Amino acid sequence: MMLEALKRVAAALKLLKQAKRRGVDVKPARPLVKQCARALKSKDYASAIRLAEEVARYAGGESAADIP
């Protein structure tokens, strides 16, 4: 589950970066990113995945699971 959480968080961050390049204001998503990092650090992988999905939806509506 740890590997899946890491992949989802990385994918969500990639989507957020792409959204920023498109001119989307990503500042409101920063707290979610911080929560993702805290969840990973505390080994709460289910929460990290859930938060990564929220970041992905904010960034463009795609699921972090669909990003290679």
Order of alpha helices (4+ residues) and beta strands (2+ residues): alpha-alpha-alpha
